[in-house]
Amino acid sequence: MKNGKLVVAQIGCGKFAECQDLPNISSLEEVALKWICDLDLERAKEMQKKFGAEKVTSDYKEICADPEVDLIKIATSHEIHLPVIECAAAAGKHIFCEKPMAMHDEEAWRIMKAVKKHGVKLCVDLNRRMSPALQALKKSVAAHLADPKHSPWRYIETLREPLPEEEYKHMIIRIQDESSSYGLQHVDPLIGGGEIIGESVHWLDVACWFFAPAVPVEITAWGSSRLSHGINLKFSNGDDMTLTFSCSGTFDYPKELFEVTAGNAFFRSEFFVENNTYGVPGAKSEYFPMKHYEGNIKEEGFNAYIAKYNERFNGDCGNAKEMENAKPFEVDKGHLNMWKAFIDAILNDKPSPCDELAGFQSTYLAQLAIRSIESRQTLPVPVERFFPAIFIR
């Protein structure tokens, strides 16, 4: 630490780093940005000028050799995560890594081993679990199941005991995306690995976090491992999650919808801005403000988000990607909360909010989903694979 702050280095300066990582770092009082690293040194210098880092480099090893650096944030393409993490861990640096932590099981095992061997903390930015909306959704479901209440007009058969299946929780996650915006790095098998590895690790992690302590026992997937696909994940207590991911949608409608049925009630979270509960007397909608919005609409919630979006893109406003950094427009998906939780874990020696085991498990499930598509079969999730024993020497 320096002057009471964790010294941070940013490795990788693409669009995500510019619109998410570096603004978040700049907003945190507990950290100081010292380094910015990118293979494109001119790009690194551009980010240095914008965010005020002390130094720039195109070689991450220079950062790992700096004894002042406490924490590195990795926002490189996926195939670079392993060598950067191994180097940083050996140098005693804590590590905040973009998802996916790894593209393959063996890479993930090596990462787990490096982190454990050198006693550093690692956090994977599977940020949805830290979004205020999904945190609230999980709490609402748990509160209802702990003390169920139902609308007085409901009819409940009293001449039989509930059947086992009626006690299960079910989650549906709908993702509609617009693949015409993807660069080829998303689907390059050596760099991106396709959308199951690159994106659906998010929602596989959400399911594992949401249904814990139950663990996955079976996975079935269909479609394309590269683009549009579906995944059903069954858990040890009978709960399940079904993901539908379409790449033929439109940015003119919000990307993510989460729905849960549990305890004869229905819970919905609409694109991180509004949660609704049905079948529970007195339940009220919850609203979550956007992270960035500079317009004139004061209301919150899903319909208000649509109005704000239409306000932003009304008329001849230019290309959406060009507007992202110039005029941010963003719902709260949990990125900043993950930063805050990981910094707290480092400063107060607490568990990481999304550690290397969670990073491995999302990669492992994604790889199983790909194998399920290729084999057109349902596959088991063996407990000995889901919780690997990593030997340190």
C-alpha positions in Angstrom: 0.0 0.0 0.0 1.0 3.6 -0.6 -0.3 6.6 1.3 -3.0 4.3 2.8 -4.2 3.1 -0.6 -4.0 -0.1 -2.6 -1.8 0.4 -5.6 -3.6 -0.9 -8.7 -2.5 -1.7 -12.3 -4.9 -2.1 -15.2 -3.8 -4.8 -17.8 -5.8 -4.5 -21.0 -7.3 -1.2 -22.3 -10.1 -2.2 -24.6 -13.6 -0.8 -24.7 -14.6 -2.6 -21.5 -11.7 -1.2 -19.6 -12.4 2.3 -20.8 -16.1 2.3 -20.0 -16.1 0.1 -16.9 -12.8 -0.7 -15.2 -11.0 2.6 -15.3 -14.0 4.7 -14.3 -14.7 2.3 -11.4 -11.1 2.5 -10.2 -11.2 6.3 -10.4 -14.3 6.4 -8.2 -12.8 4.3 -5.4 -11.1 6.1 -2.5 -9.2 3.0 -1.3 -7.1 2.6 -4.4 -4.6 4.5 -6.5 -4.1 3.7 -10.2 -0.3 3.5 -10.9 0.0 1.5 -14.2 -1.9 1.0 -17.4 -0.8 -1.8 -19.7 -1.7 -2.7 -23.2 0.0 -4.3 -26.2 -0.9 -1.2 -28.1 1.3 1.3 -26.2 -0.4 4.3 -27.9 -3.8 3.1 -26.6 -2.3 2.7 -23.1 -1.0 6.3 -23.3 -4.5 7.5 -24.4 -6.0 5.8 -21.3 -3.2 7.2 -19.1 -4.1 10.7 -20.2 -7.8 10.1 -19.7 -7.6 8.5 -16.2 -4.3 9.8 -14.8 -2.2 6.8 -14.2 1.5 7.3 -13.3 3.0 4.9 -15.8 2.3 2.9 -19.0 3.8 -0.2 -20.4 3.1 -2.8 -23.1 4.7 -5.6 -20.9 2.7 -6.9 -17.9 5.8 -8.4 -16.5 7.1 -4.9 -15.8 4.0 -4.4 -13.6 4.5 -7.7 -11.8 8.1 -6.7 -11.0 6.9 -3.4 -9.3 7.0 -4.0 -5.5 4.5 -1.2 -5.0 1.7 -2.8 -6.9 -0.9 -4.6 -4.7 -3.6 -5.5 -7.1 -3.9 -6.0 -10.9 -7.1 -5.9 -13.0 -7.0 -8.1 -16.0 -9.2 -7.1 -19.0 -7.3 -8.9 -21.8 -8.5 -11.4 -24.3 -9.3 -14.8 -22.6 -6.2 -16.7 -23.7 -3.9 -14.3 -21.9 -5.4 -14.7 -18.4 -3.4 -17.8 -17.4 0.1 -16.4 -18.0 -0.7 -13.0 -16.5 -2.3 -14.6 -13.4 0.7 -17.0 -12.9 3.1 -14.2 -13.1 1.1 -11.9 -10.8 0.5 -14.6 -8.2 4.2 -15.5 -8.1 4.9 -11.8 -7.4 2.4 -11.7 -4.6 -0.2 -9.5 -6.3 -3.9 -9.8 -5.7 -5.8 -10.4 -8.9 -9.2 -9.2 -10.3 -9.8 -11.0 -13.5 -12.5 -10.5 -16.2 -14.7 -13.5 -17.0 -14.2 -16.1 -18.0 -11.4 -16.9 -15.6 -10.2 -19.5 -18.1 -11.3 -21.1 -21.3 -10.5 -24.7 -20.4 -10.4 -26.8 -17.3 -6.6 -27.3 -17.2 -6.1 -23.5 -17.4 -8.5 -23.0 -14.5 -6.7 -25.7 -12.4 -3.3 -24.0 -13.0 -4.8 -20.7 -12.0 -6.3 -22.2 -8.8 -2.9 -23.8 -8.0 -1.0 -20.5 -8.5 -3.3 -18.5 -6.3 -3.3 -21.1 -3.5 0.5 -21.6 -3.7 1.3 -17.9 -3.4 -1.4 -17.0 -0.9 -3.0 -14.2 -2.9 -6.7 -13.4 -3.4 -8.4 -13.7 -6.7 -11.8 -12.4 -7.8 -13.5 -13.2 -11.1 -15.8 -10.4 -12.4 -18.9 -12.6 -12.7 -20.6 -9.4 -11.7 -24.3 -10.3 -12.0 -24.3 -12.0 -8.6 -23.4 -8.5 -7.2 -26.1 -6.5 -9.0 -28.5 -4.8 -6.6 -31.5 -6.2 -8.5 -30.4 -9.9 -8.4 -29.3 -9.5 -4.7 -32.8 -8.2 -4.0 -34.4 -11.0 -6.0 -32.5 -13.7 -4.1 -33.5 -12.1 -0.8 -37.2 -11.9 -1.8 -37.4 -15.6 -2.7 -35.6 -16.6 0.5 -37.9 -14.4 2.6 -41.0 -15.9 1.0 -39.9 -19.5 1.4 -39.0 -18.9 5.1 -42.5 -17.5 5.8 -44.9 -18.2 2.9 -48.0 -16.0 2.5 -50.5 -16.3 -0.3 -53.3 -14.3 -1.7 -56.6 -15.1 0.1 -58.5 -16.0 -3.1 -56.1 -18.9 -4.0 -57.5 -22.4 -3.9 -55.1 -24.9 -2.2 -56.0 -28.6 -2.1 -56.0 -29.7 1.5 -56.7 -33.4 1.0 -53.2 -34.3 0.0 -49.6 -33.5 1.0 -47.6 -31.4 -1.5 -45.8 -33.5 -4.1 -42.0 -33.3 -4.0 -41.8 -31.5 -7.4 -44.0 -28.7 -6.0 -41.2 -27.7 -3.6 -38.6 -27.1 -6.3 -37.5 -23.7 -7.4 -37.2 -22.9 -11.2 -35.3 -20.1 -12.8 -35.6 -18.9 -16.4 -33.0 -16.5 -17.8 -33.8 -14.9 -21.2 -30.9 -13.2 -23.1 -31.6 -11.5 -26.4 -28.5 -10.0 -28.0 -27.4 -8.6 -31.4 -24.5 -10.6 -32.8 -24.0 -8.3 -35.7 -22.1 -6.1 -33.3 -19.6 -8.9 -32.3 -16.0 -8.7 -33.4 -14.5 -12.0 -34.6 -12.5 -12.2 -31.3 -15.8 -13.3 -29.6 -16.0 -16.5 -31.7 -12.4 -17.2 -32.5 -11.8 -20.6 -30.8 -8.3 -19.6 -29.6 -9.2 -16.1 -28.2 -12.9 -15.9 -27.4 -14.2 -19.5 -27.6 -17.8 -18.6 -28.5 -20.7 -17.2 -26.5 -21.1 -20.0 -24.0 -17.5 -19.5 -22.8 -17.5 -15.7 -23.3 -20.9 -14.8 -22.0 -23.0 -17.6 -20.6 -20.5 -18.2 -17.8 -22.3 -15.2 -16.3 -25.6 -16.9 -16.0 -24.2 -20.3 -15.1 -22.6 -18.6 -12.2 -25.8 -16.7 -11.3 -27.6 -20.1 -11.0 -24.9 -21.6 -8.8 -24.9 -18.6 -6.6 -28.7 -18.4 -6.4 -29.3 -22.0 -5.6 -26.4 -22.6 -3.2 -25.8 -24.7 -1.2 -27.4 -27.0 -3.7 -24.9 -28.0 -6.5 -25.4 -28.8 -10.2 -25.8 -32.5 -11.0 -26.9 -32.5 -14.6 -26.6 -30.3 -17.7 -28.3 -30.3 -21.1 -27.6 -27.9 -23.8 -28.7 -27.3 -27.4 -28.1 -25.0 -30.3 -24.7 -23.5 -31.2 -21.8 -23.2 -28.8 -20.6 -20.3 -30.9 -23.8 -18.2 -31.0 -27.4 -18.9 -30.0 -28.0 -21.7 -27.5 -30.0 -23.0 -24.6 -28.8 -24.6 -21.3 -30.7 -26.5 -18.6 -28.9 -27.0 -15.3 -30.4 -29.3 -12.7 -29.4 -29.1 -9.0 -29.0 -31.6 -6.2 -32.2 -30.5 -4.4 -34.4 -30.6 -7.6 -34.1 -26.9 -8.5 -33.2 -26.0 -12.0 -32.2 -23.1 -14.3 -33.0 -22.8 -18.0 -31.1 -20.2 -20.1 -32.1 -19.2 -23.6 -29.5 -17.1 -25.3 -30.5 -15.6 -28.7 -28.0 -13.7 -30.9 -30.6 -12.6 -33.4 -32.3 -10.0 -31.2 -32.0 -6.2 -31.1 -30.4 -3.6 -28.8 -33.6 -1.7 -29.0 -35.0 -3.9 -26.2 -33.2 -4.8 -22.9 -30.9 -7.8 -23.0 -31.6 -9.7 -19.8 -34.7 -11.0 -18.0 -34.7 -13.2 -14.9 -37.8 -15.1 -13.6 -38.1 -17.5 -10.6 -41.1 -19.6 -9.5 -40.9 -20.7 -5.9 -43.4 -21.5 -3.1 -46.4 -20.8 -5.3 -45.2 -17.3 -6.1 -43.6 -15.7 -9.1 -40.5 -13.3 -9.0 -39.2 -11.3 -11.9 -36.2 -9.0 -12.4 -36.3 -6.9 -15.6 -32.9 -5.8 -16.8 -31.5 -4.7 -13.4 -34.0 -1.8 -13.0 -37.2 -3.3 -11.7 -38.2 -6.4 -9.6 -41.8 -7.6 -9.4 -43.4 -10.3 -7.1 -46.7 -12.0 -7.8 -48.8 -14.2 -5.5 -47.5 -12.7 -2.3 -49.9 -10.3 -0.6 -48.6 -6.8 -0.1 -45.5 -7.3 -2.3 -44.4 -4.1 -4.0 -42.2 -3.5 -7.0 -38.6 -2.6 -6.3 -36.8 -0.1 -8.5 -33.0 0.3 -9.0 -31.5 3.4 -10.4 -29.2 3.4 -13.4 -25.5 4.0 -12.9 -25.3 6.6 -15.7 -28.1 8.7 -17.0 -28.0 12.4 -18.0 -31.5 13.0 -19.4 -34.7 14.6 -18.1 -36.8 11.5 -17.1 -37.1 11.3 -13.3 -39.0 8.0 -13.0 -37.3 4.6 -12.4 -38.2 1.1 -13.4 -38.5 -0.9 -16.6 -40.9 1.4 -18.6 -38.8 4.4 -17.5 -35.7 2.7 -18.8 -37.4 2.2 -22.2 -38.3 5.8 -22.3 -34.8 6.9 -21.4 -33.4 4.6 -24.1 -35.7 6.1 -26.7 -34.8 9.6 -25.5 -31.1 8.8 -25.9 -31.5 7.4 -29.4 -34.2 9.7 -30.7 -33.4 11.1 -34.2 -30.0 11.3 -35.8 -27.8 10.7 -32.7 -24.9 8.8 -34.2 -23.6 5.2 -33.7 -24.4 3.6 -30.4 -20.9 2.3 -29.8 -19.4 5.7 -30.4 -21.7 7.1 -27.7 -20.8 4.6 -25.0 -17.8 6.4 -23.6 -18.7 9.9 -24.7 -22.1 9.8 -22.9 -22.4 6.8 -20.6 -25.8 5.1 -20.3 -25.8 2.1 -18.0 -27.8 0.0 -15.6 -26.2 -1.4 -12.5 -25.0 -4.9 -13.3 -22.8 -5.1 -10.1 -19.4 -4.2 -11.5 -18.7 -1.5 -8.9 -20.1 -3.6 -6.1 -17.7 -6.4 -7.0 -14.8 -4.0 -6.9 -15.9 -2.8 -3.4 -16.4 -6.3 -2.1 -13.0 -7.5 -3.4 -11.2 -4.4 -1.9 -12.9 -5.1 1.4 -11.8 -8.8 1.2 -8.1 -7.7 0.6 -8.1 -5.0 3.3 -9.9 -7.1 6.0 -8.7 -10.6 5.0 -12.2 -11.8 4.0 -13.1 -14.4 1.4 -13.2 -13.1 -2.2 -16.8 -12.3 -3.4 -16.2 -14.6 -6.4 -13.1 -16.7 -6.0 -11.1 -19.0 -8.2 -13.3 -22.0 -7.4 -16.4 -20.1 -8.7 -14.3 -19.1 -11.7 -13.4 -22.7 -12.4 -16.9 -23.9 -11.9 -18.4 -21.5 -14.4 -15.7 -22.5 -17.0 -16.3 -26.2 -16.3 -20.1 -25.9 -16.7 -19.6 -24.0 -19.9 -17.3 -26.6 -21.3 -19.9 -29.3 -20.3 -22.6 -27.4 -22.1 -20.5 -27.3 -25.3 -19.9 -31.1 -25.0 -23.6 -31.6 -24.5 -24.4 -29.7 -27.7 -21.8 -31.6 -29.6 -22.9 -35.0 -28.3 -26.6 -34.2 -28.2 -26.7 -35.7 -24.8 -27.5 -34.8 -21.2 -24.3 -35.0 -19.1 -23.7 -35.5 -15.4 -21.8 -33.0 -13.3 -19.7 -35.3 -11.1 -19.0 -33.8 -7.6 -15.3 -34.8 -7.9 -15.0 -32.6 -11.0 -17.0 -29.7 -9.7 -14.9 -29.5 -6.5 -11.4 -30.4 -7.7 -8.6 -31.3 -5.2 -5.7 -29.0 -6.0 -2.4 -30.3 -4.6 0.1 -27.6 -3.7 3.8 -28.3 -3.5 
